[in-house]
């Protein structure tokens, strides 16, 4: 047998590697042990990250001083996974009954959600890469199904544990008749001067000492059915976004168009959004310097930095919002949003109206515009060129990023919607009313997302094509190494596999220690060490 025959035999054996049939090999049997271990690892790390962020954030905010940290952490994790929590409780003051604490909260701690989503996606995608370049659809369904079932089961356990009573000590509120300005008003730290309460105000100053000794026991319970349904949608959404945004994870046969068209735009947009969150955390760290309560800022940033960032991004892209805020919750809104929403009736919130109160708000539009343009350039660098003209390439990038942005922008608007109401009613008088409502227009966000994405994708495609960066970072499915192409390959499209031609990663799958790089000269079998017999000298 000559060396050429041996080379042909080796190549034919490579084509029959496990990469063509997935991790199950030629038999097509599903690797159930791998599926189970990957599901356990993905869910475990995700929940560890979510619980860690939730517990640390609650501790920094001082919430563990009012109740047990464990149940509160469990409830926060359930909220972060799309669940629902119902708070309720009774307050007894002056020996009277009928004093009710009423709260209703609809807000997702996206800091907890993001921590779990990143870890879940990382370990799930890492397990897929062991399957080769082409992943059978049945194996993908089995791996995703294992993660969903295990995650929902753990959330069910957290729903059982996520209930407790939080005791609020009246003395910790600083209620003191001597601190009441003028003797007839009531001043409470965090809520400000409540002013003259009329007849009730005449009674309260003399009995504030009794109110200070009162105990408020407020309970919270996780809604099991709603939380399980929310967890199913949450984990499925995370897995779908992870598959669409991962540039090198394998896909079932026939999904090549997803890898060529959707993945470059999705990965670019996800990367830019995550960088925006990091910038928000950096801004929170800067705000901590010199602040009197740095722990509170750190805790709020851990739990809610993505909420603020993903609220600002749609606002910067001119998505209209509406809402109102009353009571002490007005103070939690950033300036100048607190001035615009500090009313009982709904007010329209737009970039223009905010700019009337503070002209610096226009910088938000500039920042979000630059962010979208960067996403367009990044998507163009990851999109295959394949010898098309500049106009056709820009159109392809505009279409892909427009479709992805049309789905991403309304998702951010929906996730960052806020609805919270809290009040303490004594003898039928609403003493401590507080609430905030803020919701964006999802339908308008779809249209604006498509428009901004198409504009950014087209401009980014033209810029990348003009400077020779188009297709420079194209990724090969199932290949964790560096992307093909680049300046040394003779152009942006060099080394990119043509449609229908398997790449090196697809041919060799996960087998063998050697994955060849693109060939730029005729192959010489006599210099290839992998084509020699054992012990044969060159």
C-alpha positions in Angstrom: 0.0 0.0 0.0 1.5 3.3 -1.0 1.3 6.5 0.9 -1.5 8.0 -1.2 -3.7 5.0 -0.5 -3.0 5.3 3.2 -3.9 9.0 3.0 -7.2 8.2 1.3 -8.0 5.5 3.8 -7.3 7.9 6.7 -9.5 10.5 5.2 -12.4 8.1 4.6 -12.0 7.0 8.3 -12.1 10.6 9.3 -15.4 11.1 7.4 -16.9 8.4 9.4 -15.9 9.9 12.7 -18.4 10.5 15.5 -18.9 14.1 14.3 -21.2 12.9 11.6 -23.5 11.1 14.0 -23.1 12.9 17.3 -21.9 11.6 20.6 -24.0 8.5 20.2 -21.8 7.2 17.5 -22.9 5.2 14.4 -25.5 3.2 16.5 -27.5 6.4 17.0 -28.0 5.5 20.7 -28.4 8.5 23.0 -25.6 9.0 25.6 -27.9 9.1 28.6 -25.1 9.3 31.1 -23.6 12.3 29.4 -27.1 13.9 29.1 -27.7 13.4 32.9 -24.3 14.6 34.0 -24.5 17.7 31.7 -28.0 18.6 33.0 -26.9 18.2 36.6 -23.8 20.4 36.1 -25.7 23.1 34.1 -28.5 23.4 36.6 -26.3 23.2 39.7 -24.0 25.9 38.6 -26.8 28.1 37.5 -28.7 27.8 40.8 -25.5 28.3 42.8 -24.8 31.5 40.9 -28.4 32.8 41.4 -28.5 31.9 45.1 -25.1 33.5 45.6 -26.0 36.8 43.9 -29.4 36.9 45.7 -28.0 36.2 49.1 -25.1 38.6 48.8 -27.4 41.3 47.5 -30.0 40.9 50.2 -27.2 40.9 52.9 -25.7 44.1 51.5 -29.1 45.7 51.6 -29.6 44.6 55.2 -32.7 42.5 54.5 -31.4 39.7 56.7 -31.8 41.9 59.7 -35.6 41.6 59.4 -36.0 37.9 58.6 -34.2 34.7 57.8 -31.9 35.0 54.8 -32.5 31.4 53.5 -36.2 31.7 52.7 -35.7 35.2 51.3 -32.9 33.9 49.0 -35.1 31.1 47.8 -38.0 33.5 47.0 -35.5 35.8 45.2 -34.2 33.0 43.1 -37.7 32.0 42.2 -38.5 35.6 41.2 -35.3 35.7 39.1 -36.4 32.5 37.3 -39.7 33.9 36.2 -41.7 33.0 39.4 -44.2 34.9 41.4 -44.3 35.8 45.1 -47.3 37.0 47.1 -46.6 39.0 50.2 -49.3 39.5 52.9 -49.4 40.3 56.6 -51.0 42.0 59.6 -49.7 44.9 61.7 -50.9 45.4 65.2 -50.5 48.9 66.7 -51.9 50.5 69.8 -53.7 47.2 70.6 -56.1 47.8 67.7 -57.0 45.2 65.0 -57.7 46.0 61.4 -54.3 47.5 60.6 -53.4 45.8 57.4 -50.1 45.7 55.5 -50.9 45.4 51.8 -48.2 44.8 49.2 -48.2 43.8 45.6 -44.9 43.4 43.7 -44.3 42.5 40.1 -40.6 43.0 39.4 -37.8 40.6 38.2 -34.4 40.9 39.9 -32.5 40.7 36.6 -29.2 40.6 38.3 -30.2 37.2 39.7 -31.7 36.1 36.4 -28.6 37.1 34.4 -26.2 35.3 36.7 -28.2 32.1 36.3 -28.6 32.5 32.6 -24.9 33.0 31.9 -23.9 30.0 33.9 -26.6 27.8 32.6 -25.8 28.7 29.0 -22.1 28.3 29.5 -22.2 24.7 30.8 -25.0 23.6 28.5 -23.1 24.8 25.4 -19.9 23.3 26.7 -21.6 19.9 26.9 -22.8 20.2 23.3 -19.4 20.7 21.9 -18.4 17.2 22.9 -21.0 15.9 20.4 -19.1 16.9 17.3 -19.9 19.3 14.5 -23.3 17.9 13.7 -25.7 17.2 16.6 -28.7 14.9 16.0 -32.0 16.6 16.8 -33.0 13.8 19.2 -29.9 14.3 21.2 -30.4 18.1 21.3 -33.9 17.6 22.5 -32.8 15.1 25.1 -30.1 17.4 26.5 -32.5 20.4 26.6 -35.3 18.4 28.1 -33.0 17.1 30.8 -32.0 20.6 31.8 -35.7 21.8 31.7 -37.0 18.9 33.9 -34.2 19.2 36.4 -34.4 23.0 36.7 -38.2 23.0 37.1 -37.8 20.3 39.8 -35.4 22.4 41.8 -37.6 25.5 41.4 -40.4 23.4 42.9 -38.2 22.7 45.9 -37.4 26.4 46.2 -41.1 27.3 46.0 -41.7 25.0 49.0 -38.9 26.6 51.0 -39.6 30.2 49.9 -42.0 31.3 52.5 -41.4 33.1 55.8 -42.5 35.9 58.1 -40.5 39.1 58.1 -40.7 41.0 61.4 -40.4 44.8 61.1 -39.6 46.4 64.5 -41.2 49.8 64.9 -38.3 51.1 66.9 -36.0 50.6 63.9 -38.1 53.1 62.0 -36.9 55.9 64.2 -40.5 57.0 65.3 -40.1 59.6 67.9 -42.6 62.4 68.9 -39.6 64.7 69.6 -38.5 64.4 66.0 -41.8 65.6 64.7 -41.4 69.1 63.4 -43.6 71.6 65.1 -45.0 68.9 67.3 -48.0 68.3 65.0 -46.3 66.6 62.1 -44.9 63.1 61.7 -41.5 62.6 60.3 -40.3 59.0 59.4 -36.8 58.3 58.0 -37.0 57.2 54.4 -40.5 58.6 54.0 -39.9 62.2 54.9 -42.3 64.6 56.6 -45.8 63.3 56.4 -47.1 66.7 57.5 -50.3 67.4 59.6 -52.6 64.3 59.6 -55.6 66.2 61.0 -57.4 64.5 63.9 -55.3 61.4 63.5 -52.2 63.6 63.6 -53.3 64.8 66.9 -53.4 61.3 68.2 -50.2 60.0 66.7 -47.6 62.3 68.4 -48.7 61.2 71.9 -48.7 57.5 70.9 -45.6 57.3 68.8 -43.8 55.5 71.6 -46.4 52.8 71.5 -46.1 52.6 67.7 -42.4 52.3 68.1 -42.9 49.2 70.2 -45.3 47.6 67.6 -44.2 44.6 65.6 -45.1 44.2 61.9 -45.1 40.6 60.7 -45.3 40.5 57.0 -45.3 37.1 55.3 -44.4 36.1 51.7 -45.3 32.9 49.9 -44.1 31.6 46.5 -47.0 30.9 44.1 -46.1 27.4 43.1 -48.1 26.9 39.9 -47.2 30.3 38.5 -43.6 29.9 39.4 -43.3 26.5 37.8 -44.8 27.8 34.6 -42.5 30.8 34.6 -39.5 28.6 35.2 -40.3 26.5 32.2 -40.5 29.5 29.9 -37.4 31.0 31.5 -35.1 28.0 31.0 -36.4 27.4 27.5 -35.8 31.0 26.6 -32.3 30.9 28.0 -31.4 27.7 26.1 -32.9 29.1 22.8 -30.9 32.4 23.2 -27.8 30.4 24.0 -28.1 28.2 20.9 -28.7 31.2 18.7 -25.9 33.3 20.2 -23.2 30.6 20.4 -21.1 30.7 17.2 -19.3 27.4 17.6 -21.8 25.0 19.2 -23.1 22.2 17.0 -26.5 22.2 15.4 -28.7 19.5 13.9 -28.3 18.7 10.2 -30.3 21.1 8.1 -29.8 24.1 10.5 -26.8 25.4 8.6 -28.7 28.6 7.7 -29.0 29.4 11.4 -25.3 29.2 11.8 -24.6 31.4 8.7 -27.3 34.1 9.1 -28.8 34.3 12.6 -25.8 33.4 14.8 -23.5 36.3 13.8 -26.2 38.9 14.6 -27.4 37.3 17.7 -24.0 36.8 19.2 -23.0 40.4 18.4 -26.1 41.8 20.0 -25.8 39.6 23.1 -22.2 40.6 23.5 -23.0 44.3 23.3 -25.9 44.0 25.8 -23.7 42.2 28.3 -21.0 44.9 27.9 -23.7 47.5 28.7 -24.5 45.6 32.0 -20.8 45.6 32.9 -20.7 49.4 32.3 -23.7 49.7 34.6 -21.9 47.8 37.3 -18.8 50.0 36.8 -21.0 53.1 37.2 -22.4 51.6 40.5 -18.9 51.0 41.7 -18.0 54.6 41.0 -21.1 55.8 42.8 -20.0 53.9 45.9 -16.9 56.0 46.3 -17.6 58.6 48.9 -21.2 57.5 49.5 -22.5 57.2 53.0 -24.0 53.8 52.3 -21.8 51.9 49.8 -23.2 48.5 50.9 -26.7 49.5 49.8 -25.4 50.6 46.4 -23.5 47.4 46.0 -26.5 45.3 47.0 -28.9 47.2 44.7 -26.4 46.9 41.8 -26.0 43.1 42.2 -29.8 42.6 42.2 -30.9 45.3 39.8 -28.1 46.7 37.6 -29.5 44.9 34.5 -32.9 46.4 35.3 -31.6 49.9 35.1 -29.4 49.3 32.0 -32.1 47.5 30.1 -34.5 50.2 30.9 -32.1 52.9 29.6 -31.4 51.1 26.3 -35.0 51.1 25.0 -35.3 54.7 26.2 -32.2 55.7 24.2 -33.7 54.0 21.1 -36.9 56.2 21.6 -39.2 53.5 22.9 -42.0 55.3 24.7 -42.9 54.4 28.3 -45.6 55.4 30.7 -46.0 55.2 34.5 -46.3 57.0 37.8 -44.7 56.9 41.2 -46.0 57.9 44.7 -44.7 57.9 48.2 -41.3 56.8 49.3 -40.8 54.8 46.1 -40.3 58.0 44.2 -36.9 58.3 45.8 -35.7 55.0 44.3 -36.0 56.4 40.8 -33.0 58.0 39.1 -32.9 61.6 38.3 -34.7 63.1 36.3 -37.1 60.1 36.1 -38.4 60.8 39.6 -39.4 64.4 38.6 -41.4 63.1 35.7 -43.2 60.2 37.4 -43.9 61.8 40.8 -47.6 61.9 40.3 -50.6 59.6 41.0 -51.8 59.5 37.4 -49.9 58.0 34.5 -47.4 60.2 32.7 -45.8 59.6 29.4 -42.0 58.9 29.6 -39.9 59.5 26.5 -36.4 60.6 25.8 -37.6 64.1 24.7 -39.6 64.7 27.9 -36.6 63.6 30.1 -34.3 65.9 28.1 -36.6 68.8 28.9 -35.7 68.2 32.6 -32.0 67.4 32.0 -30.4 68.1 28.6 -27.6 65.5 29.4 -30.2 62.8 28.7 -29.5 63.2 25.0 -26.1 61.5 25.6 -28.1 58.3 26.2 -29.3 58.4 22.6 -25.8 58.9 21.4 -24.5 56.1 23.5 -27.2 53.6 22.4 -26.7 54.6 18.8 -22.9 53.9 19.0 -23.7 50.6 20.8 -26.0 49.5 17.9 -23.4 50.5 15.3 -20.8 48.5 17.1 -23.2 45.5 17.1 -23.6 45.9 13.4 -19.8 46.0 12.8 -19.3 43.0 15.0 -22.0 41.1 13.3 -20.5 41.9 9.9 -17.1 40.6 11.0 -18.8 37.3 12.0 -20.9 36.9 8.8 -19.5 34.9 5.9 -18.8 37.0 2.7 -18.5 34.3 0.0 -17.6 36.7 -2.7 -20.7 38.9 -2.7 -20.8 42.6 -3.4 -20.7 45.2 -0.8 -24.3 46.1 -1.2 -25.5 42.5 -1.0 -23.4 41.9 2.1 -24.7 45.0 3.8 -28.3 44.0 3.0 -27.7 40.5 4.4 -26.3 42.0 7.6 -29.1 44.6 7.9 -31.8 41.8 7.5 -30.2 39.6 10.1 -29.6 42.2 12.8 -33.0 43.8 12.1 -34.8 40.5 12.8 -32.7 39.8 15.9 -33.2 43.3 17.3 -36.9 43.1 16.6 -37.1 40.3 19.1 -34.5 41.5 21.6 -35.8 45.0 22.2 -39.3 44.1 23.2 -37.9 41.4 25.4 -35.9 43.9 27.3 -38.9 46.2 27.5 -41.1 43.4 28.9 -38.4 42.2 31.4 -37.8 45.7 32.8 -41.4 46.6 33.4 -42.1 47.5 37.1 -45.3 47.3 39.1 -45.1 47.7 42.8 -47.5 49.0 45.4 -47.1 49.1 49.2 -49.2 50.8 51.8 -49.8 50.7 55.6 -53.4 51.5 56.5 -54.2 52.4 60.1 -57.9 52.8 61.0 -58.8 53.2 57.4 -56.3 56.0 56.9 -53.6 55.3 54.3 -50.6 56.6 56.1 -47.7 55.3 54.1 -48.9 55.1 50.6 -46.1 54.2 48.0 -46.2 52.8 44.6 -44.5 52.8 41.2 -45.7 51.7 37.7 -43.5 51.8 34.7 -44.2 49.9 31.4 -43.0 50.3 27.9 -44.9 49.8 24.7 -43.9 46.4 23.4 -45.5 46.8 20.0 -43.6 50.0 19.3 -40.4 48.3 20.5 -40.8 45.6 17.8 -40.9 48.2 15.1 -38.1 50.3 16.4 -36.0 47.3 17.1 -36.3 46.2 13.5 -35.6 49.7 12.2 -32.5 50.3 14.4 -31.2 46.8 13.8 -31.5 47.1 10.0 -29.8 50.6 10.0 -27.0 49.4 12.3 -26.5 46.2 10.4 -26.4 47.9 7.0 -23.9 50.6 8.1 -21.9 48.1 10.0 -21.7 45.8 7.0 -20.6 48.6 4.7 -17.9 49.8 7.2 -16.6 46.2 7.8 -16.5 45.5 4.0 -14.8 48.8 3.3 -11.9 48.2 5.8 -11.6 44.5 4.9 -13.0 43.2 8.2 -16.1 41.6 6.7 -16.1 37.9 7.5 -12.9 38.2 9.5 -14.2 36.4 12.6 -16.3 33.7 11.0 -16.6 30.7 13.3 -16.7 27.0 12.3 -19.4 24.8 14.0 -18.1 22.3 16.4 -14.6 23.8 16.4 -13.5 25.6 19.6 -10.3 26.9 18.0 -9.8 30.3 16.4 -12.0 31.4 13.5 -11.0 30.9 9.9 -9.9 33.8 7.8 -8.1 36.9 8.9 -5.6 39.3 7.5 -3.0 36.5 6.8 -5.4 34.5 4.8 -5.5 36.8 1.8 -8.8 38.5 2.3 -11.9 38.5 4.5 -13.5 35.5 2.9 -10.5 33.3 2.5 -10.6 30.1 4.4 -14.4 30.3 4.9 -16.1 27.0 4.0 -18.4 27.2 1.0 -22.0 26.1 1.3 -22.3 22.4 1.2 -18.6 21.7 1.7 -17.9 20.3 5.2 -15.3 22.2 7.2 -12.3 20.6 8.9 -14.2 20.6 12.2 -17.2 18.9 10.5 -15.0 16.2 8.9 -13.0 15.3 11.9 -15.6 16.0 14.6 -14.2 15.5 18.0 -12.0 12.6 17.2 -8.2 12.7 17.0 -5.7 15.2 18.5 -5.2 17.0 15.2 -7.6 19.5 13.6 -6.0 20.8 10.4 -5.9 24.5 9.5 -6.9 25.8 6.1 -4.6 24.6 3.3 -3.0 27.4 1.2 -0.7 25.2 -0.9 -0.8 21.7 -2.5 -0.6 18.9 0.1 2.6 16.8 0.2 1.8 13.4 1.7 5.5 12.6 2.3 5.8 15.4 4.8 2.6 14.6 6.8 3.6 12.7 9.9 0.0 11.4 10.3 0.3 9.4 7.0 3.3 7.4 8.1 3.3 3.9 9.4 4.4 3.4 13.0 8.2 3.4 13.1 8.6 4.6 9.5 11.2 7.3 9.0 10.6 10.3 6.7 
